[in-house]
Amino acid sequence: VAGIQGKQYSSNVSKASDIKVSTSSAMSSTCGAEKSKYEKFMSSVDSTSKSYGAQSIQVADLYVDMGIQCIQRGTDSKSKELALLLLEEAFGIYQAKAGDSHERTVDCRIHLGKAHQSLGRYDEALDCFCMAVYMREALLGEPHPSVAEIWVLISSVHRAKKKLELALKASAKALTGYRNAYGDKHYKVIAVLTTIAGIHIEMGNHDKAVDIQKYVSIHSPKEDKDTKAEF
C-alpha cells in the first residue's frame, strides 16, 4: 500500500509540474493582462491545493475554468495544448471523485473534445463527444436540449472530416432535440437548420438547401443576430 501511495504521490507531483511548465510556456508568449491571468491562475491553484488538496474538486474546477479560457482565446498551439493538459487533469479528478456520470465529468469530457477539435485531433474529439452524448442520453433522455448540444458538436467534427452523411445525421438529431424543447422557431432550431442547409450545399443537394434556406429566411427573427450562422 505504501508503494502504491508513493507512486500516486509521485504521479500527482509530476502532473502538477507539467501544468506549471506548460503554463509558464504559455505565459512566455503573452504580455500584460493575459500574463496576469496566468499568474493569478497559478496562485489560485497553489492556495486551493493547500486548502483542499491537489487532487480536489475545487482544483479541478480551476483547471476547467482556465482550460475553457485557453480554448476561447487560444490562437497559438501553446494555449491549446495547455487547455488540453488542464482539462485532462480535471477530467481525471472528476472521474475519480464524482464518477463518470456526474455532470462535472460529462461537461469536462465535452470541453476535452473541444480542446482536441481546436488542435485538429478530430478522432479524439469525436471519442469525447460520443461518450458524452451517450452519458447524457442515459441520464436525461434522447430528445433533451443538452443532448442536442452535443449532437451539434458531433456534426461539426464529421463535417470537418468531410463525412457529410454522418454530419447530416448528427444535425438531424440535434434538430429533433431542439424542436421538442423549444418549438420550430427558436434560434437554436434556426441555427441547426442553417447548418443542415450548408451541409446539403457541400453535398450538392442544392434544391434541398434552397428549401431550408427559405424556411430559415421566413422564420428567423431579423432583430436577433444570434440566429444567423455561417454555412
N, C-alpha and C positions, 0 to 999 in steps of 0.2 A: 504493500500500500504506500509506504514511504517513497518507494521508487516511482510509482505512478504519479504521486503528488508532485515529486520533484520534476518529472518530465512535463507535467501540466504547467507548473510554475515557469519552467524554462520556456515553454511554448508561448505563454502569455507575455513574458518579458520580450521575447523575440518579436511578437506581433506588435507590441507597443513601440518597440524600437523601429520596426518597419514603418509604422504610421508617422512617427516623428521624423524619420528620414525623408519620407515622401512629402510630408507637409513642408519641411524645410526646403525641399527641392521646388515645390510649387511656389513657396514664398519668394524664392530667388528670382522668379520670372515676373513678379508683381512689385508694385510700389504703392505708397500712400495708403488709402483707405482699404484696399484689398489686402495688403500686407498686415494691416492692423487687425483685420478679421481673422486671419490665420493665427496671429499671435494670441488673440482673445480666445480662440477656439482651443489652442493647446493649453492655455491657462485654465480654462474651464474643465478640460479633460483631467488635468492634474489634480485640481481641487475636488472634483466629483469622484475621482478614483480613490482619493484619500478618505472621503466620507462614506462611500458606498461599496468600494471595491472596483478594480479594473475591469472585471467581467460582469458588472451590474447592468440592469436595465437602463438606469439613468445615464451611464456612459454610452451605452448603445444608442440611446436617443440623441445624444450629442453627435455621434458618428453619422447617424442618418441625416440630421439637420444639415451638417456640413457637406455630406455627400450629395444631397439634393442641390445645395447651393453651387457646388462644383460642376454638376451637370448643367445647371441652368445658365451659368456664366462661362462655362469651360469652352474656350475656343482652342486651347492648346492641349496636347496629349497628356501633359503632366497633371493638369487639373482633372481630366477624365480618369486617368489611372489612379489618382488619389481617391476620387469618388468611388471607384470600384473596390479599392482596398478597404476604405471605411465601411462601405455597405456590406462587404463580405464578412468583416469582423462583427458588425452589428447583427447581421443575419445569424451568425453562429451563436451569439449571445442569446438572442431572442429564441432561437430553436432550442437551446439548452435550458433556458429559464422558463419559457412560456409554452413551448411546444409548436409543432408545425402548423396547427390550425388557428393559432392565435392571430388576432387582427394585426398586431405589430409584425409578426413573422411574415404573414401574407403580403402586407404592404411593403415590407423591406424586400421581399422577393421581386415585387414589381419594380421597385427602384433599381434593384440589381439588373433587371432586364433592360431598363432604360440606359443604365451605365454601359452595359455590353453593346447595346444598339448604337450609342453615341460613338463607340470605338469601332463600329463596323463589324462587330462579332455577332452576326445575326443568328447563328445556330445556338449560341449560348443564350442570347436574348430570348429566342423562341422557347428554349427549355424553361426559362424562368417564367415567362408569361403563361405557357401552357399548364405548368404546375399550379400557378396562382389561380388561373381560371377554374381548374379542377377543384381546388380547395374552396373557392368562393361559391361555386355551384353547389357543392356539398353542404355548405353552411347556409346559403341564402336562397338557393333555387336558381334555375337557369335564367328566367326572364328578369332577374334583378338588374337595376341600372349599374350597380357596382361591378356586376359580371360583364355587362355590356362594355364598360370602360376598358376592360382587359381585352375583349374581342377587337376593339378599335386598335389597340397596340399590336395584337397578333396580326391583324390585317396589314398594318404599316410595315411590319417585318417581311411578310410574304411579298408585299408589293415591292419593297426594296430589293428582294431576291428575284424579282420578275416572275414569281409564281402567282400569276394573276387570278387563276381559278380559285386557288386557296384564299387569296386576299379577298375575293368577292364573297366567298362563303363566310369568312370571318366577319366581314362588314354586314352581311345579311343577319348574322346572329346578333351583332351589336344593334342593328336597326330594330329587330324584334324586341330586344330588351328595353330600349329607349321608348319605343312606341307603347309598349304595355304599361310603362311607368308614367309617361308624360303626354301621350296622345300624338297626333300626326304632325302638329305644327311647332313643336318645341324646337329650340335652336340646336339641340344635340341631334335630334332626328334629321333636321335640315342639313347639318354638317356631315352626317354619315351618308345621306343621300347624295350630297355633293361629291364625297369621296367615291361612292359607287359609280357615279357618272364618269368621274375621271378614270376609274379602272376600266369601264366599258370603252372609253375612248382609246386607252392603251391597247385594249384587246381588239380594236377595230369595229366594235359594235356601236357605230355612230348613231343609228336610229334609236337604240335604247337610251343612249346618253342624252340625246336631244329631248326625248320624252321626260326623262328625270329632271333635266335642267328646266323644262317648262314648269313642272310641278314646284321645283325649288323657287323659281322666279315668282310664282304666284303666291306661295305661302311664306316666303322669307319676310320677317319684319324689317322693313327698309331702314328703320332708325337704329337697329341693333347690329353693330359692326361685328359682334361676336358670331353672328350666324353665317358670316361669309368665310369660306375656306378656299384654299388654293387647290387646283387639280394636281 
